């Protein structure tokens, strides 16, 4: 097959479309903490009950990430993301009509959960197929969409809630699905579908031969490498989602005005953007395992500092450090999966790791919300965060000490 060399490599269009989808999906979904207070005020629900809907969505999206990853491996990302984008937009619109807790769990827990299963794994798995050289940098740019969304959409939600009420704000967020679906139409499974080679094809053939020699799904499941990475990302998901759900209401409980508390998420999001881009480049240079260890250690340090943060400037500093550390912890995962296990089953294996992130996020907000309901304080919850992040550091150290050479031919799928 003759491979043409276009002026603009289409892989960059894939990265741009993926960035947009990441921004609107992750940004919209993670505004739940901004809506948390107004819903509690109107309905009088407990914090554990309310945050439980967010946790159900994470469990469902994590489990279905395995399915969407497998579907992307076989059929490509466009169909998968179109369906999920429509469901996510519908979920936000239906949230404007909530009047009881079962509706909260159906609309946000189930429908939004299904919608959120379709972007993270398929997008990063698709980018991994388009790039070998610069894969860390391109993955970082795509993931910077999360930081962009987390920076902008909580402020948009707070403005909408303040001026028009939380129901109308949720209604406007239904437009997320429209943007999501339009961007999804630009996606293609791999460069061969457009008569192209992956960026850095020569290095890929000489150094890794990933498509030919990647591990099968069953072989990967039998490795310690996969499960240590699973554990480290579980700890990351636990800590990240606790912060996203509880930090605004925690700050207002310290007497900080709501507008100032919401800006903590903006500091987190801006640092997240910088961290994803920089740490992706750094990972390409020094190795993605080193970036994972550095970042999760910084995450632990930020959560230790949160134990003593009482002033607004201290919470802004926490948001910035935590956001940067979180970025550097998640950026290496897709390149590490490609490095350890190959691309043949990248989508479903990344689905396993994404499930770890979301299962951690399921446990975290409910557990910390429960400790508050029992004790009337976030002190115990903050201590749990620090301990969980320390476990993540230990697992990242162990991950560094294990080497796997994927030399077997994958089983047919």
Buried (B, 14 or more C-beta within 10 A) or exposed (E): EEEEEEEEBBBBBBBBBBBBBBBBBBBBBBBBBBBBBBBBEEBEBEBBBBBBBBBBBBBBBBBBBBBBBBBBBEEBBBBBBBBBBBBBBBBBBBBBEBEEBEBBBBBBBBBBBBBBBBBBBBBBBBBBBBBBBBBBBBBBBBBBBBBBBBBBBBBBBBEBBBEEBBBEBBBBBBBBBEBBBBBBEBBBBBBEEBEBBBBBBEEBBEEBEBBEBBBBBEBBEEBEBBBBBBBBBBBBBBBBBBBBBBBBBBBBEEEBEBEBBBBBBBBBBBBBBBBBBBBBBBBBEEBBBBBBBBBBBBBBBBBBBBEEBEEBEEBBBBBBBBBBBBBBBBBBBBBBBBBBBBBBBBBBBBBBBBBBBBBBBBBBBBBBBBBBEEEEEBEBBBBBBBEBBBBBBBBBBBBBEEEBEBEEBBEEE
